[in-house]
Amino acid sequence: MQKHFNITIHGKVQGVWYRASAQNAAQRLGLSGFVRNLPDGGVYAEAEGPEAVLQDFVKWCRRGPQLAAVDDVQVEEGTLAGFEGFEIRR
């Protein structure tokens, strides 16, 4: 069953290749959606796919890429949007 997660990540997550790494992780897992920077220094992602796979992506988000220092990850279930692919948005 497909699910949609809204994910907000806070910490040292901008300027550390977080978005590109998140895109790679999502594509590797077969998820669709997008990731973008937030004005407050955080990162926001929406991802769709099977719930177990989304949980794997959330685990990745809690770690992030090597240079990131994730302080907090908030996840809310949302409404399916039918994304195609996983993109980086500005």
C-alpha positions in Angstrom: 0.0 0.0 0.0 1.4 3.4 -1.1 1.9 6.1 1.6 3.0 9.7 1.5 5.3 11.2 4.1 6.1 14.9 4.7 9.5 15.0 6.3 11.2 18.0 8.0 14.9 17.7 8.9 16.7 20.2 11.2 20.3 20.5 12.1 23.4 21.1 10.0 21.7 20.0 6.8 22.3 22.8 4.2 25.6 23.1 2.4 26.5 19.5 3.1 25.1 17.8 0.0 21.9 16.7 2.0 19.5 17.3 -0.9 21.5 15.4 -3.5 22.2 12.6 -1.1 18.5 12.4 -0.2 17.6 12.2 -3.9 20.1 9.4 -4.4 18.8 7.5 -1.3 15.2 7.9 -2.5 16.0 6.8 -6.0 17.9 3.8 -4.8 14.9 2.8 -2.7 12.5 3.4 -5.6 10.6 6.3 -3.9 9.1 9.3 -5.7 8.8 12.9 -4.4 11.0 15.9 -3.9 13.4 17.5 -1.5 14.1 21.2 -0.9 15.9 23.6 1.4 13.8 25.6 3.9 14.4 29.3 4.7 15.1 28.4 8.4 18.1 26.3 7.5 16.2 23.0 7.5 15.4 20.6 4.7 11.9 19.4 3.7 11.0 16.3 1.7 7.9 14.6 0.5 8.2 11.0 -0.4 5.8 8.3 -1.7 6.1 4.6 -1.8 5.5 1.4 0.3 5.4 2.2 4.1 8.3 -0.1 4.9 10.5 1.6 2.3 9.5 5.0 3.5 10.5 4.0 7.0 14.0 3.1 5.5 14.2 6.5 3.9 13.3 8.2 7.3 16.1 6.2 8.9 18.4 7.6 6.2 17.1 11.1 6.9 18.0 10.8 10.6 21.7 10.1 9.5 22.0 12.1 6.3 25.2 12.4 4.4 28.6 12.3 6.0 29.0 16.0 6.6 25.5 16.5 8.0 24.6 16.8 11.7 20.9 16.0 12.0 19.3 17.2 15.2 15.6 16.4 14.6 13.4 14.7 12.0 9.6 15.2 12.0 7.4 12.9 9.9 3.7 13.4 9.1 1.6 11.2 6.9 0.1 13.2 4.0 -2.1 12.7 0.9 -0.8 10.8 -2.1 0.2 13.2 -4.8 1.3 10.8 -7.6 4.9 12.1 -8.0 7.0 10.8 -10.9 10.6 10.4 -10.0 12.4 12.2 -7.1 13.6 15.7 -7.7 15.5 18.5 -6.0 13.5 21.6 -5.8 14.8 25.1 -5.2 
